[in-house]
């Protein structure tokens, strides 16, 4: 089992890589927020309980959904930044 701990600093590093740390990012690329969720992923992991789109949710709310996604899939949904940051 992995002993890797995902803390707020890890999510902030991932957001810096994904969106230059802009938790309100909406660049028109089909991905939203600091962690660049697709809308189907956001909705599928319960994001709509916070906001219609990820970039409309707070940093803390985006991290809450990211933690659900991570529990299911690890860092696989963020392949480029996973590699760049050396995440498991």
C-alpha positions in Angstrom: 0.0 0.0 0.0 1.1 3.5 -0.7 2.3 5.6 2.1 2.0 8.8 0.0 0.1 11.5 1.9 -1.8 14.0 -0.3 -2.0 17.2 1.7 -3.1 20.7 0.7 0.5 21.6 -0.4 0.4 18.7 -2.9 -2.9 20.0 -4.3 -1.4 23.5 -4.5 1.6 22.2 -6.4 -0.6 20.3 -8.8 -2.7 23.4 -9.3 0.4 25.5 -10.0 1.3 22.9 -12.7 -2.2 22.6 -14.1 -3.5 26.2 -14.1 -0.6 28.4 -12.7 -2.4 28.2 -9.4 -5.6 29.9 -10.7 -8.5 28.2 -8.9 -10.9 30.2 -11.1 -9.4 29.1 -14.4 -11.7 28.9 -17.3 -9.6 29.1 -20.5 -12.1 27.5 -22.9 -10.0 24.3 -23.2 -12.8 22.1 -21.7 -11.2 21.9 -18.3 -12.0 24.1 -15.3 -10.6 25.3 -12.1 -7.2 25.0 -10.4 -7.0 21.3 -11.0 -8.5 21.4 -14.5 -11.5 19.1 -14.1 -13.6 18.1 -17.0 -17.3 18.8 -16.4 -18.2 15.1 -16.6 -15.6 14.3 -14.0 -16.6 17.2 -11.8 -20.3 16.1 -11.9 -19.4 12.4 -11.6 -17.5 12.9 -8.3 -20.2 15.1 -6.8 -18.9 18.6 -7.6 -22.4 19.9 -8.4 -23.1 19.9 -4.7 -20.7 22.8 -4.6 -21.0 24.6 -7.9 -22.2 24.0 -11.5 -18.7 24.3 -12.8 -15.4 23.6 -11.1 -14.0 27.1 -11.6 -17.0 28.5 -9.7 -16.2 26.4 -6.6 -13.7 27.5 -3.9 -10.2 26.0 -3.6 -11.3 23.9 -0.7 -14.3 22.6 -2.6 -12.2 21.7 -5.6 -9.7 19.9 -3.3 -12.6 17.9 -1.8 -13.6 16.6 -5.2 -10.0 16.0 -6.2 -9.6 13.9 -3.0 -12.6 11.8 -4.1 -11.1 11.4 -7.6 -7.7 10.6 -6.2 -9.3 7.9 -3.9 -10.7 6.2 -7.0 -7.9 6.8 -9.6 -4.8 8.2 -7.9 -3.0 10.9 -9.8 -3.8 9.2 -13.2 -6.3 12.0 -14.2 -3.4 14.5 -14.2 -0.8 12.6 -16.3 1.5 15.5 -17.4 1.7 17.2 -14.0 1.9 13.9 -12.3 5.1 13.1 -14.2 6.4 16.7 -13.9 5.9 16.7 -10.1 7.1 13.1 -9.6 3.8 12.0 -8.0 3.0 8.3 -7.6 
